[in-house]
Amino acid sequence: MKCPTCGAWTTIKESRESSIFGYTRRRECGNQHRFTTQERILPEDAIKQYQRLQILKVAKKKVKK
């Protein structure tokens, strides 16, 4: 992941499991900028449903042309 301040690549300094989010991670870039990201874990069913919707959207576009 790139730093939102300067665009340099970051490393994870600390990672915690959170009850609200899946994980909370402290990141730091090479220019000493620090920030926190919160990552949610999606259930596998939600991912499959999203993929099906994307396939349907592509199919609809092909039919209209």
NUFIDREN-853223 format. One record per atom (N, C-alpha, C): residue number from 1; residue in one letter; chain; atom name; x, y, z. Coordinates in steps of 0.001 Angstrom, whole numbers, plus 500000, padded with zeros to 6 digits. Atoms other than C-alpha are relative to their C-alpha. Layout:
BEGIN
<NUM; A; A; CA; <X; Y; Z>>
...
//
This chain:
BEGIN
<1; M; A; N; <500840; 498829; 500000>>
<1; M; A; CA; <500000; 500000; 500000>>
<1; M; A; C; <500890; 501239; 500000>>
<2; K; A; N; <499223; 498764; 500061>>
<2; K; A; CA; <501203; 503512; 499249>>
<2; K; A; C; <499504; 501007; 501037>>
<3; C; A; N; <500294; 498965; 499015>>
<3; C; A; CA; <501324; 506398; 501709>>
<3; C; A; C; <499075; 501053; 499384>>
<4; P; A; N; <500889; 498980; 500547>>
<4; P; A; CA; <498424; 508850; 501246>>
<4; P; A; C; <500623; 501398; 499988>>
<5; T; A; N; <499362; 498685; 499932>>
<5; T; A; CA; <500722; 511792; 502093>>
<5; T; A; C; <501020; 500207; 498891>>
<6; C; A; N; <498897; 499797; 500948>>
<6; C; A; CA; <503765; 511224; 499876>>
<6; C; A; C; <500033; 498984; 498859>>
<7; G; A; N; <500041; 500982; 501072>>
<7; G; A; CA; <502998; 508131; 497753>>
<7; G; A; C; <501075; 498938; 500076>>
<8; A; A; N; <498957; 501021; 499849>>
<8; A; A; CA; <505919; 506029; 499046>>
<8; A; A; C; <499365; 498691; 500508>>
<9; W; A; N; <500495; 501287; 499521>>
<9; W; A; CA; <505443; 502314; 499756>>
<9; W; A; C; <500119; 499926; 501514>>
<10; T; A; N; <500042; 500086; 498544>>
<10; T; A; CA; <504598; 501429; 503363>>
<10; T; A; C; <500275; 498585; 500479>>
<11; T; A; N; <499863; 501289; 499334>>
<11; T; A; CA; <505327; 498627; 505792>>
<11; T; A; C; <499062; 499990; 501199>>
<12; I; A; N; <500885; 500142; 498846>>
<12; I; A; CA; <503074; 497278; 508542>>
<12; I; A; C; <500862; 499927; 501253>>
<13; K; A; N; <499245; 499970; 498750>>
<13; K; A; CA; <504447; 498138; 511982>>
<13; K; A; C; <499277; 499252; 501114>>
<14; E; A; N; <500776; 500652; 498954>>
<14; E; A; CA; <501605; 496767; 514113>>
<14; E; A; C; <498674; 499544; 499410>>
<15; S; A; N; <501250; 500539; 500509>>
<15; S; A; CA; <498557; 494613; 513415>>
<15; S; A; C; <499209; 499425; 501168>>
<16; R; A; N; <500859; 500499; 498927>>
<16; R; A; CA; <495625; 493947; 515764>>
<16; R; A; C; <498677; 499535; 499419>>
<17; E; A; N; <501337; 500429; 500382>>
<17; E; A; CA; <492417; 492022; 515418>>
<17; E; A; C; <499007; 500859; 500768>>
<18; S; A; N; <500962; 499079; 499408>>
<18; S; A; CA; <489443; 494273; 516088>>
<18; S; A; C; <498617; 499366; 500010>>
<19; S; A; N; <501362; 500540; 499948>>
<19; S; A; CA; <485879; 493466; 517137>>
<19; S; A; C; <499096; 500698; 498990>>
<20; I; A; N; <500826; 499243; 500938>>
<20; I; A; CA; <484394; 496198; 514915>>
<20; I; A; C; <500451; 499722; 498569>>
<21; F; A; N; <499434; 500263; 501318>>
<21; F; A; CA; <486697; 495753; 511918>>
<21; F; A; C; <500708; 498659; 500057>>
<22; G; A; N; <499253; 501252; 500017>>
<22; G; A; CA; <488554; 492650; 510816>>
<22; G; A; C; <501378; 500194; 500621>>
<23; Y; A; N; <498658; 499716; 499499>>
<23; Y; A; CA; <492020; 494117; 511419>>
<23; Y; A; C; <500254; 501499; 499995>>
<24; T; A; N; <499523; 498626; 499965>>
<24; T; A; CA; <493504; 497447; 512421>>
<24; T; A; C; <501513; 499923; 499872>>
<25; R; A; N; <498555; 500062; 500253>>
<25; R; A; CA; <497010; 498003; 511061>>
<25; R; A; C; <500616; 501390; 500044>>
<26; R; A; N; <499210; 498775; 500000>>
<26; R; A; CA; <499567; 500732; 511794>>
<26; R; A; C; <501038; 499852; 498913>>
<27; R; A; N; <499052; 500037; 501116>>
<27; R; A; CA; <501627; 501524; 508707>>
<27; R; A; C; <500928; 501194; 500077>>
<28; E; A; N; <499015; 498917; 500041>>
<28; E; A; CA; <504715; 503627; 508131>>
<28; E; A; C; <500728; 499948; 498659>>
<29; C; A; N; <499290; 499949; 501271>>
<29; C; A; CA; <506336; 504799; 504918>>
<29; C; A; C; <501475; 500316; 500250>>
<30; G; A; N; <498571; 499719; 499889>>
<30; G; A; CA; <510018; 505406; 504230>>
<30; G; A; C; <500304; 501424; 500442>>
<31; N; A; N; <499817; 498602; 499591>>
<31; N; A; CA; <509526; 509133; 504934>>
<31; N; A; C; <499472; 500276; 501402>>
<32; Q; A; N; <500424; 499926; 498604>>
<32; Q; A; CA; <508347; 508416; 508511>>
<32; Q; A; C; <498563; 500484; 500187>>
<33; H; A; N; <501419; 499686; 499836>>
<33; H; A; CA; <504669; 509190; 507822>>
<33; H; A; C; <499308; 498760; 500548>>
<34; R; A; N; <500718; 501132; 499404>>
<34; R; A; CA; <502402; 507001; 509969>>
<34; R; A; C; <498504; 500193; 499835>>
<35; F; A; N; <501447; 499951; 500091>>
<35; F; A; CA; <498750; 506145; 509457>>
<35; F; A; C; <499425; 498627; 500314>>
<36; T; A; N; <500691; 501222; 499616>>
<36; T; A; CA; <496179; 503510; 510399>>
<36; T; A; C; <499017; 499599; 498907>>
<37; T; A; N; <501018; 500518; 500917>>
<37; T; A; CA; <494123; 501298; 508100>>
<37; T; A; C; <499139; 499006; 500761>>
<38; Q; A; N; <500928; 500949; 499398>>
<38; Q; A; CA; <491068; 499281; 509074>>
<38; Q; A; C; <499450; 499133; 498896>>
<39; E; A; N; <500369; 500941; 501052>>
<39; E; A; CA; <490355; 496174; 507044>>
<39; E; A; C; <498870; 499107; 500488>>
<40; R; A; N; <501129; 500861; 499665>>
<40; R; A; CA; <487050; 494339; 507069>>
<40; R; A; C; <500139; 498675; 499266>>
<41; I; A; N; <499993; 501322; 500603>>
<41; I; A; CA; <486808; 490649; 506393>>
<41; I; A; C; <498582; 499721; 499497>>
<42; L; A; N; <501304; 500299; 500584>>
<42; L; A; CA; <483957; 489856; 504006>>
<42; L; A; C; <499763; 498498; 499994>>
<43; P; A; N; <500298; 501430; 500111>>
<43; P; A; CA; <482193; 486520; 504149>>
<43; P; A; C; <500126; 499547; 498545>>
<44; E; A; N; <499781; 500526; 501354>>
<44; E; A; CA; <482857; 484291; 501159>>
<44; E; A; C; <498743; 500130; 499141>>
<45; D; A; N; <501255; 499874; 500755>>
<45; D; A; CA; <479173; 484422; 500159>>
<45; D; A; C; <499849; 501394; 499407>>
<46; A; A; N; <500110; 498624; 500501>>
<46; A; A; CA; <479325; 488211; 499786>>
<46; A; A; C; <500904; 500198; 498783>>
<47; I; A; N; <499066; 499882; 501126>>
<47; I; A; CA; <482335; 487932; 497466>>
<47; I; A; C; <499432; 499303; 498770>>
<48; K; A; N; <500579; 500739; 501130>>
<48; K; A; CA; <480631; 485298; 495297>>
<48; K; A; C; <498816; 500761; 499405>>
<49; Q; A; N; <501147; 499245; 500492>>
<49; Q; A; CA; <477466; 487411; 495064>>
<49; Q; A; C; <500463; 501215; 499195>>
<50; Y; A; N; <499460; 498843; 500714>>
<50; Y; A; CA; <479507; 490466; 494013>>
<50; Y; A; C; <500535; 499576; 498621>>
<51; Q; A; N; <499459; 500495; 501270>>
<51; Q; A; CA; <481273; 488415; 491317>>
<51; Q; A; C; <498874; 499665; 499027>>
<52; R; A; N; <501137; 500308; 500867>>
<52; R; A; CA; <477916; 487190; 489968>>
<52; R; A; C; <499390; 501273; 499419>>
<53; L; A; N; <500551; 498730; 500477>>
<53; L; A; CA; <476644; 490778; 489738>>
<53; L; A; C; <500873; 500600; 498910>>
<54; Q; A; N; <499090; 499463; 501005>>
<54; Q; A; CA; <479748; 491816; 487802>>
<54; Q; A; C; <499851; 499246; 498677>>
<55; I; A; N; <500183; 500805; 501206>>
<55; I; A; CA; <479242; 488952; 485329>>
<55; I; A; C; <498702; 500396; 499299>>
<56; L; A; N; <501271; 499592; 500588>>
<56; L; A; CA; <475599; 489986; 484818>>
<56; L; A; C; <500101; 501370; 499337>>
<57; K; A; N; <499832; 498672; 500587>>
<57; K; A; CA; <476582; 493603; 484172>>
<57; K; A; C; <500717; 499922; 498658>>
<58; V; A; N; <499251; 500167; 501247>>
<58; V; A; CA; <479089; 492540; 481504>>
<58; V; A; C; <499102; 499363; 498939>>
<59; A; A; N; <500897; 500676; 500940>>
<59; A; A; CA; <476510; 490245; 479897>>
<59; A; A; C; <498938; 500966; 499459>>
<60; K; A; N; <500998; 499028; 500444>>
<60; K; A; CA; <473918; 493052; 479764>>
<60; K; A; C; <500594; 500975; 498995>>
<61; K; A; N; <499346; 499075; 500924>>
<61; K; A; CA; <476394; 495377; 478068>>
<61; K; A; C; <500192; 499358; 498637>>
<62; K; A; N; <499788; 500703; 501260>>
<62; K; A; CA; <477139; 492754; 475406>>
<62; K; A; C; <498699; 499841; 499224>>
<63; V; A; N; <501290; 500202; 500640>>
<63; V; A; CA; <473433; 492165; 474686>>
<63; V; A; C; <499509; 501309; 499374>>
<64; K; A; N; <500457; 498702; 500500>>
<64; K; A; CA; <472693; 495913; 474227>>
<64; K; A; C; <500679; 500408; 498710>>
<65; K; A; N; <499251; 499586; 501192>>
<65; K; A; CA; <475348; 496316; 471534>>
<65; K; A; C; <499569; 499253; 498829>>
//
